[in-house]
Amino acid sequence: MSTPWETLRSQMPVTQKWAYFDHAAVSPLPEPTRQVISDWGDHFAENGVVDWGDWNRRIEVVRELTAQRIGAATSEIALIRNTTEGISLIAEGFPWQAGDNVVVPDSEFPSNLYPWMNLSDRGVEVRQVACPDGVIDPKEIESACNERTRIVAVSWVGYACGWRADLAALADLAHQQGALLFVDAIQGLGVLPLDVSDVHVDFLAADGHKWMLGPEGAGVLYIREEHLERLRPLGVGWNSVQQAGSFADTRLNLKTSASRYEGGTHNMSGYLGLAASMQLTAEFSSDEIARRLKGVTDRCCDQLMSIGGHVVSVRSDKHWSGIIACEFEGHKSAALQRACLQKGVVVNTRNGRLRISPHLYTNESDIMRLRDTLRSVIAN
């Protein structure tokens, strides 16, 4: 009898050719996801908008499953195109005053830096905190805050080395300073546990094309209900109002939920695909998923170290993630990446190191293929 993870693997066509360790970049699509996108395309080509209402109702699965996964209300979830859009909606919609500041680790992916830097013409200062290898020390973040700090913006998981931030500690210190916590969750949402009813994150954004196994261009934004009216609505359109679809009623009667940010037509195929992907793991608890990923990544680390690899990523219970950064002395990571690709093993590099990011469906044969490929390349 197959395990649930073997069943998931059977739905990943990528496994027929590749040992895929690059989910921190872009995930391959599961077969059910490919099928629902294909079915939508065929149906739309043959029928136009005849069944548009049905498709539009189906994408609500994304909102519902996201809310369930993070312990939020569905009214706190908006469907967005990508993480950058979510960050920008908060950055541009917040009621800044000249002299305010936002505190950001200096190790952030550019998408969680540029939108804040773009506020300089409004008199907002960006305070970058030194975080070597992405390791975030809450005390260092706290020392950068003052009475004019309005937002602390961090990645849940660092894109380069995979450090998982202590969101509870960061939320507490931000709130003690009178600030709010924004989380770029793209490298953790879907595979790591988070309950926003317990960990008081204020805003969170993530695209679905990494750990949620979805297509590009479909993501989610969480806005804690108490902050909705604090933000200036942006991207307002026909789908932002309570009477959406009644086009002759032109009152600016904004929705009372985060969906007010879904101003126009959705990326229908993208959200249908993301819904299908999310349903593949919906039956598992966040803890079950995390335990599986921890086992897979621990096994990867063991095998990398067995052939002389130096694992840079912190692997403690509190800070591990699905991302493993590794070095091999005397070997350039970019060359190792190219050699792996020629052997059917997909890895990536960030900051001069190999970045290995498996998933729940990764099995022992994939890990051995990674190990053996790297060992053969290093030996030559």
VEXDREN-2710 file (C-alpha; in Angstrom, 1 decimal):
% VEXDREN-2710
k/r/px/py/pz
1/MET/0.0/0.0/0.0
2/SER/1.5/3.3/-1.1
3/THR/2.0/6.2/1.4
4/PRO/0.3/9.6/0.9
5/TRP/3.6/11.0/-0.2
6/GLU/4.0/8.3/-2.9
7/THR/0.5/9.1/-4.0
8/LEU/1.5/12.8/-4.3
9/ARG/4.6/11.8/-6.2
10/SER/2.6/9.8/-8.7
11/GLN/0.8/13.1/-9.5
12/MET/4.1/14.9/-10.4
13/PRO/5.0/14.3/-14.0
14/VAL/8.4/16.0/-13.4
15/THR/9.6/12.9/-11.6
16/GLN/9.6/10.9/-14.9
17/LYS/12.7/12.8/-16.1
18/TRP/14.2/14.9/-13.3
19/ALA/15.2/14.8/-9.7
20/TYR/13.8/18.2/-8.9
21/PHE/15.3/20.2/-6.1
22/ASP/14.4/23.8/-7.0
23/HIS/11.0/24.5/-5.4
24/ALA/12.4/27.6/-3.8
25/ALA/12.5/29.0/-7.4
26/VAL/9.5/27.7/-9.4
27/SER/7.6/24.4/-8.8
28/PRO/6.7/22.0/-11.5
29/LEU/3.0/21.6/-11.9
30/PRO/1.1/18.5/-10.6
31/GLU/-0.9/16.6/-13.2
32/PRO/-4.3/17.6/-11.7
33/THR/-3.2/21.2/-12.0
34/ARG/-2.2/20.8/-15.6
35/GLN/-5.4/19.1/-16.3
36/VAL/-7.7/21.7/-14.8
37/ILE/-5.8/24.5/-16.6
38/SER/-6.1/22.5/-19.9
39/ASP/-9.8/21.8/-19.3
40/TRP/-10.4/25.5/-18.6
41/GLY/-8.7/26.5/-21.8
42/ASP/-10.6/24.0/-23.9
43/HIS/-13.9/24.9/-22.3
44/PHE/-13.3/28.6/-22.7
45/ALA/-12.3/28.2/-26.3
46/GLU/-15.4/26.3/-27.1
47/ASN/-18.0/28.2/-24.9
48/GLY/-16.7/31.6/-24.2
49/VAL/-18.2/33.1/-21.0
50/VAL/-21.2/30.9/-20.9
51/ASP/-20.0/29.2/-17.6
52/TRP/-17.8/32.1/-16.4
53/GLY/-19.8/32.3/-13.1
54/ASP/-19.1/28.7/-12.3
55/TRP/-15.3/29.1/-12.9
56/ASN/-15.4/32.3/-10.8
57/ARG/-17.0/30.4/-7.9
58/ARG/-14.4/27.6/-8.2
59/ILE/-11.4/29.9/-7.5
60/GLU/-12.9/30.6/-4.1
61/VAL/-11.2/27.4/-3.0
62/VAL/-7.9/29.3/-2.9
63/ARG/-9.3/31.8/-0.4
64/GLU/-10.9/29.1/1.7
65/LEU/-7.9/26.8/1.8
66/THR/-5.5/29.6/2.5
67/ALA/-7.7/30.8/5.4
68/GLN/-7.8/27.3/6.8
69/ARG/-4.1/26.7/6.5
70/ILE/-3.1/29.9/8.4
71/GLY/-6.0/30.2/10.8
72/ALA/-7.5/33.3/9.3
73/ALA/-11.0/34.3/8.2
74/THR/-11.8/34.1/4.5
75/SER/-12.7/37.8/4.7
76/GLU/-9.0/38.5/5.5
77/ILE/-7.7/36.9/2.3
78/ALA/-7.3/38.7/-1.0
79/LEU/-6.4/37.0/-4.3
80/ILE/-3.4/38.7/-5.8
81/ARG/-1.0/38.1/-8.7
82/ASN/2.2/37.7/-6.8
83/THR/4.1/38.6/-3.6
84/THR/5.3/41.9/-5.0
85/GLU/1.8/43.1/-5.6
86/GLY/0.9/42.2/-2.0
87/ILE/3.9/44.0/-0.6
88/SER/3.2/47.1/-2.7
89/LEU/-0.5/47.2/-1.7
90/ILE/0.6/47.5/1.9
91/ALA/3.5/49.8/1.3
92/GLU/1.5/52.2/-0.8
93/GLY/-1.7/52.0/1.1
94/PHE/-0.3/52.6/4.6
95/PRO/-1.0/56.1/6.0
96/TRP/2.6/57.2/6.2
97/GLN/3.8/60.5/7.6
98/ALA/7.1/62.2/6.7
99/GLY/9.7/60.9/9.2
100/ASP/8.2/57.5/9.6
101/ASN/10.4/54.4/9.0
102/VAL/10.2/50.8/8.1
103/VAL/12.7/48.2/9.4
104/VAL/13.9/45.5/7.0
105/PRO/16.7/42.9/7.2
106/ASP/19.4/43.6/4.7
107/SER/19.2/40.0/3.5
108/GLU/15.7/40.4/2.0
109/PHE/14.7/39.4/-1.5
110/PRO/14.4/42.6/-3.6
111/SER/10.7/42.4/-3.7
112/ASN/10.6/43.0/0.1
113/LEU/12.9/45.9/-0.2
114/TYR/12.1/48.0/-3.3
115/PRO/8.5/48.8/-2.4
116/TRP/9.6/50.2/0.9
117/MET/12.5/52.1/-0.7
118/ASN/10.0/53.5/-3.2
119/LEU/8.4/55.5/-0.3
120/SER/11.4/57.9/0.0
121/ASP/9.5/60.6/-1.8
122/ARG/6.9/60.5/1.0
123/GLY/9.6/61.0/3.6
124/VAL/9.7/57.3/4.7
125/GLU/13.1/56.0/5.8
126/VAL/14.1/52.4/5.2
127/ARG/16.3/51.0/8.0
128/GLN/18.2/47.9/6.9
129/VAL/19.5/45.6/9.7
130/ALA/22.6/43.5/9.1
131/CYS/21.6/39.9/9.0
132/PRO/24.6/37.8/7.9
133/ASP/23.4/34.7/5.9
134/GLY/19.9/35.8/6.5
135/VAL/20.0/35.1/10.3
136/ILE/17.5/37.5/11.9
137/ASP/18.2/38.4/15.5
138/PRO/15.1/39.9/17.0
139/LYS/17.2/42.0/19.3
140/GLU/19.0/43.6/16.3
141/ILE/15.6/44.3/14.7
142/GLU/14.4/45.8/18.0
143/SER/17.4/48.1/18.3
144/ALA/16.7/49.5/14.8
145/CYS/13.2/50.5/15.8
146/ASN/12.2/53.8/17.4
147/GLU/9.0/55.8/18.0
148/ARG/8.6/56.5/14.3
149/THR/8.8/52.8/13.2
150/ARG/5.5/51.9/11.6
151/ILE/6.2/48.5/9.9
152/VAL/8.8/45.7/10.4
153/ALA/9.0/43.8/7.1
154/VAL/10.6/40.3/7.1
155/SER/10.7/37.1/5.1
156/TRP/9.3/34.1/7.0
157/VAL/12.1/32.1/5.3
158/GLY/15.2/33.6/3.7
159/TYR/15.5/32.9/0.0
160/ALA/19.2/32.3/0.0
161/CYS/20.1/30.2/3.1
162/GLY/16.6/29.2/4.3
163/TRP/16.7/30.8/7.8
164/ARG/13.2/30.6/9.2
165/ALA/12.4/33.7/11.3
166/ASP/10.7/33.5/14.7
167/LEU/7.5/35.3/13.7
168/ALA/6.1/35.2/17.2
169/ALA/9.1/37.0/18.6
170/LEU/9.1/39.5/15.8
171/ALA/5.4/40.2/16.1
172/ASP/5.7/40.8/19.8
173/LEU/8.7/43.2/19.5
174/ALA/7.0/45.1/16.6
175/HIS/3.8/45.6/18.6
176/GLN/5.8/46.6/21.7
177/GLN/7.3/49.3/19.5
178/GLY/3.9/50.4/18.3
179/ALA/4.6/49.0/14.8
180/LEU/3.1/46.3/12.6
181/LEU/4.6/43.1/11.2
182/PHE/4.6/42.4/7.5
183/VAL/5.7/38.9/6.3
184/ASP/6.8/37.8/2.9
185/ALA/5.7/34.2/3.2
186/ILE/6.5/32.9/-0.2
187/GLN/9.2/30.5/1.0
188/GLY/7.2/28.9/3.7
189/LEU/3.4/29.0/3.0
190/GLY/2.1/25.6/2.2
191/VAL/4.8/23.5/3.9
192/LEU/5.4/25.2/7.3
193/PRO/2.9/25.7/10.1
194/LEU/1.6/29.2/10.9
195/ASP/-1.6/30.1/12.9
196/VAL/-2.2/33.9/12.7
197/SER/-4.8/33.6/15.5
198/ASP/-1.8/32.7/17.7
199/VAL/1.1/34.5/16.0
200/HIS/-0.2/38.0/15.4
201/VAL/1.1/38.7/12.0
202/ASP/-0.5/41.9/10.6
203/PHE/0.0/41.4/6.9
204/LEU/1.3/38.4/4.8
205/ALA/1.8/37.9/1.1
206/ALA/2.9/34.9/-1.0
207/ASP/2.8/33.7/-4.5
208/GLY/1.7/30.1/-5.1
209/HIS/4.3/29.0/-7.6
210/LYS/6.9/27.7/-5.1
211/TRP/5.9/25.5/-2.1
212/MET/2.2/25.5/-2.9
213/LEU/2.9/23.8/-6.3
214/GLY/0.8/26.3/-8.2
215/PRO/1.3/28.1/-11.5
216/GLU/2.9/31.5/-11.6
217/GLY/0.8/34.6/-11.4
218/ALA/-1.6/33.5/-8.6
219/GLY/-1.0/34.4/-5.0
220/VAL/-2.6/35.5/-1.7
221/LEU/-2.6/38.4/0.6
222/TYR/-3.6/38.3/4.3
223/ILE/-4.7/41.5/6.0
224/ARG/-5.7/41.3/9.6
225/GLU/-9.3/42.5/9.8
226/GLU/-8.6/45.3/12.2
227/HIS/-6.2/46.9/9.7
228/LEU/-8.4/46.9/6.6
229/GLU/-9.8/50.4/7.1
230/ARG/-6.4/51.7/8.0
231/LEU/-5.1/51.2/4.5
232/ARG/-5.9/53.3/1.5
233/PRO/-7.5/51.0/-1.1
234/LEU/-5.5/50.7/-4.3
235/GLY/-6.2/49.1/-7.6
236/VAL/-9.9/49.8/-7.2
237/GLY/-12.2/48.5/-9.9
238/TRP/-15.5/46.9/-10.7
239/ASN/-14.6/43.9/-8.5
240/SER/-13.8/46.1/-5.5
241/VAL/-17.3/47.0/-4.6
242/GLN/-20.1/45.2/-2.8
243/GLN/-22.3/45.4/-5.9
244/ALA/-19.7/43.9/-8.1
245/GLY/-21.3/42.9/-11.4
246/SER/-24.1/45.5/-11.2
247/PHE/-22.3/47.9/-13.5
248/ALA/-25.0/50.5/-13.6
249/ASP/-24.7/51.0/-9.9
250/THR/-21.6/53.2/-9.7
251/ARG/-21.5/53.9/-6.0
252/LEU/-18.0/53.5/-4.5
253/ASN/-19.3/51.0/-2.0
254/LEU/-16.2/49.1/-1.2
255/LYS/-16.3/45.5/0.0
256/THR/-15.8/45.2/3.7
257/SER/-13.2/42.3/3.2
258/ALA/-9.7/42.1/1.8
259/SER/-11.2/41.2/-1.5
260/ARG/-11.7/44.9/-2.1
261/TYR/-8.1/44.7/-3.5
262/GLU/-9.2/42.4/-6.3
263/GLY/-10.1/45.3/-8.5
264/GLY/-10.5/43.7/-11.9
265/THR/-10.7/40.3/-13.6
266/HIS/-8.9/37.5/-11.9
267/ASN/-6.2/35.3/-13.5
268/MET/-8.8/32.6/-13.8
269/SER/-6.6/29.8/-15.1
270/GLY/-3.9/30.6/-12.6
271/TYR/-6.3/30.4/-9.6
272/LEU/-8.0/27.3/-10.9
273/GLY/-4.6/25.7/-11.1
274/LEU/-3.6/26.9/-7.6
275/ALA/-6.8/25.6/-6.2
276/ALA/-6.1/22.2/-7.7
277/SER/-2.6/22.2/-6.3
278/MET/-3.6/23.3/-2.8
279/GLN/-6.3/20.5/-2.7
280/LEU/-3.5/17.9/-3.1
281/THR/-2.3/18.6/0.4
282/ALA/-5.5/19.9/2.0
283/GLU/-6.2/16.7/3.9
284/PHE/-2.9/16.9/5.8
285/SER/-2.4/19.0/8.8
286/SER/0.4/21.6/8.8
287/ASP/2.3/19.6/11.3
288/GLU/2.1/16.4/9.2
289/ILE/3.4/18.4/6.2
290/ALA/6.2/20.0/8.2
291/ARG/7.3/16.6/9.6
292/ARG/7.5/15.2/6.1
293/LEU/9.5/18.1/4.8
294/LYS/11.9/18.0/7.8
295/GLY/12.6/14.3/7.2
296/VAL/13.3/14.9/3.5
297/THR/15.6/17.9/4.1
298/ASP/17.4/16.1/7.0
299/ARG/18.1/13.2/4.7
300/CYS/19.4/15.6/2.0
301/CYS/21.7/17.2/4.5
302/ASP/23.0/13.9/5.6
303/GLN/23.9/12.8/2.1
304/LEU/25.4/16.2/1.1
305/MET/27.7/16.0/4.2
306/SER/28.6/12.4/3.4
307/ILE/30.3/13.6/0.2
308/GLY/32.1/16.6/1.8
309/GLY/29.4/19.2/1.5
310/HIS/29.2/22.0/4.1
311/VAL/25.6/22.8/4.9
312/VAL/25.4/26.5/5.7
313/SER/21.7/26.5/6.5
314/VAL/20.7/26.4/10.2
315/ARG/18.9/23.2/10.8
316/SER/17.7/23.6/14.4
317/ASP/14.1/22.8/15.2
318/LYS/13.1/26.5/15.3
319/HIS/14.8/27.8/12.2
320/TRP/15.0/25.0/9.6
321/SER/13.1/25.3/6.4
322/GLY/12.8/23.6/3.0
323/ILE/15.8/25.4/1.7
324/ILE/19.3/24.0/2.1
325/ALA/22.4/26.1/1.2
326/CYS/25.5/24.1/0.7
327/GLU/29.2/24.6/-0.3
328/PHE/31.8/22.2/-1.6
329/GLU/35.3/23.4/-1.0
330/GLY/37.3/24.0/-4.2
331/HIS/34.2/23.8/-6.4
332/LYS/32.2/26.7/-7.8
333/SER/28.5/26.3/-7.2
334/ALA/27.5/27.5/-10.6
335/ALA/29.6/24.9/-12.3
336/LEU/28.1/22.2/-10.0
337/GLN/24.6/23.4/-10.9
338/ARG/25.3/23.1/-14.6
339/ALA/26.8/19.7/-14.2
340/CYS/23.8/18.5/-12.2
341/LEU/21.4/19.7/-14.9
342/GLN/23.2/17.7/-17.5
343/LYS/22.6/14.6/-15.3
344/GLY/18.9/15.3/-14.8
345/VAL/19.2/16.9/-11.4
346/VAL/17.7/20.4/-10.9
347/VAL/19.3/22.5/-8.2
348/ASN/20.0/26.3/-8.1
349/THR/22.5/28.8/-6.7
350/ARG/22.2/31.8/-4.5
351/ASN/25.0/34.0/-3.2
352/GLY/27.6/31.6/-4.5
353/ARG/26.2/28.5/-2.9
354/LEU/24.2/25.6/-4.1
355/ARG/20.6/25.9/-3.1
356/ILE/18.7/22.7/-2.7
357/SER/14.9/22.8/-2.1
358/PRO/13.1/19.4/-2.2
359/HIS/9.4/18.9/-1.6
360/LEU/7.0/16.5/0.1
361/TYR/7.1/14.1/-2.9
362/THR/10.9/13.9/-3.0
363/ASN/11.9/10.4/-2.3
364/GLU/15.1/8.4/-1.6
365/SER/15.9/7.8/-5.2
366/ASP/15.9/11.5/-5.9
367/ILE/18.2/12.1/-2.9
368/MET/20.6/9.4/-4.0
369/ARG/20.6/10.7/-7.5
370/LEU/21.5/14.1/-6.1
371/ARG/24.3/12.7/-4.0
372/ASP/25.7/10.4/-6.6
373/THR/25.7/13.2/-9.3
374/LEU/27.5/15.7/-7.0
375/ARG/30.0/13.0/-5.9
376/SER/30.9/12.1/-9.5
377/VAL/31.3/15.8/-10.5
378/ILE/33.4/16.6/-7.5
379/ALA/35.6/13.6/-8.1
380/ASN/36.5/14.7/-11.7
END
